[in-house]
Amino acid sequence: MNNYFFYTDKMTVGYDGKPLIKEIEMKVRRGEILTLIGPNGAGKSTILKSITRQLKTIAGTVYLDGRVMRQMSDKEVSKRLAVVLTERIRPELMTCEEVVATGRYPYTGQLGILSKKDWEKVWEAMRIVSAEDLKKRDFAAISDGQRQRILLARAICQEPEIIILDEPTSFLDIKHKLELLTILKNMVRQSSVAVIMSLHELDLAQKVSDQVVCVHGEYIEKYGTPEEIFTSEYIHRLYGVTSGSYNADFGCLEMEAPQGKPEVFVIAGNGSGIKEYRRLQRAGIPFAAGVLHKNDIDYAVAKTLASRVIAEEAFEEVSKAHYEEAWRVMKECRSVVCCTQTFGTMNRRNEALMKEAEKLGILRKE
């Protein structure tokens, strides 16, 4: 384990001596992001609290840069590890600037007096998270999203070698979610900081993580790269998905497909049909889609939302058989929507479908 900056050895965590998750093996190198995912209540926060010593571990050992963490002083740990957890701290009569400044206390003397250099690090951290305008605001009077940014700034000015974050994006709008993850990625790349965090947003976890830990049941259920973890089949099993679906191609959730015989036939390709598929799904109208190539971005969505998909193999010309199958389905629909005006050699038969729909008087072009 010498090449890992942080790791656990057969760690068991829980409450009041009762194990919740056993024999946890987690490891992260400098310059890596390790993300915990799993259902609510699975124990992600419990793991993070245990490795940061807010909860006492039941068994096993936590190592920080080769040293046993329980043998290190609080000041030693604070200089190397920063924490941003979900609990909403409520400091009395403190400005945001003062809250961020507490991140410098591990570097001050007994009186806790910050030097000019310390304050410069505080202001730089607030600049990094775009919170300069909050400096003199009462921390208790700002929004949850703004508090999250302030707590991240506090962690940054602590100059840690590893940051532990529990659901850091939960209270942020889309702009600040992306900004926060970009900040973490930059710290990882430029300063070789290690990051361990939990996330509920699977699309973000898939895009930002180097390794993913799946928390479910008494033991860690799965541990691997995003490519190994984020498959439709596994995510359905991990979260017990019973309605709707997880689209591994896009890293997003899709609502349940409308049930019943197709009422609308959609001719599309090259991503042109996705908006129409989702519009029909929202309206509860069952539809068919075709003929789509299996490497087409439209196919990835249609196979989830359409009640019928006629598909051709990737890079192959639409066959006569698939054209005839699509024609039989199409003529039973009350209307046809053509979302594309571009037809090439490989999908020329889709153009023929469009012309047949026009002859029948059921064509609607987007």
Salt bridges, closest charged atoms under 4 A:
GLU32 OE2 - ARG29 NH1 3.42
ASP65 OD2 - ARG30 NH2 3.73
ASP65 OD2 - ARG80 NH2 2.60
ASP74 OD1 - ARG53 NH2 2.85
GLU76 OE2 - ARG67 NH1 3.00
GLU87 OE2 - LYS49 NZ 2.84
GLU97 OE1 - LYS136 NZ 2.67
ASP118 OD1 - ARG104 NE 3.02
GLU124 OE2 - ARG127 NH2 2.70
ASP144 OD1 - ARG88 NE 3.90
ASP144 OD1 - ARG147 NH1 3.44
GLU159 OE1 - ARG104 NH1 3.08
GLU159 OE2 - LYS121 NZ 2.89
GLU161 OE1 - ARG30 NH1 2.91
GLU161 OE2 - ARG80 NE 2.49
GLU167 OE2 - HIS200 NE2 3.24
ASP173 OD1 - HIS176 ND1 2.97
GLU179 OE2 - LYS175 NZ 2.71
GLU201 OE2 - LYS177 NZ 2.57
GLU218 OE1 - LYS22 NZ 3.58
GLU221 OE1 - HIS216 ND1 3.09
ASP249 OD2 - LYS303 NZ 3.90
GLU254 OE2 - ARG278 NH2 2.47
GLU263 OE1 - ARG334 NH2 3.17
GLU276 OE2 - ARG279 NH2 2.67
GLU276 OE2 - ARG364 NH2 3.21
GLU312 OE1 - HIS322 ND1 2.77
GLU313 OE2 - LYS294 NZ 2.86
GLU325 OE2 - ARG308 NH2 3.00
GLU332 OE1 - LYS261 NZ 3.72
GLU351 OE1 - ARG348 NH1 2.81
GLU356 OE2 - LYS359 NZ 3.68
GLU366 OE2 - ARG364 NH1 2.40
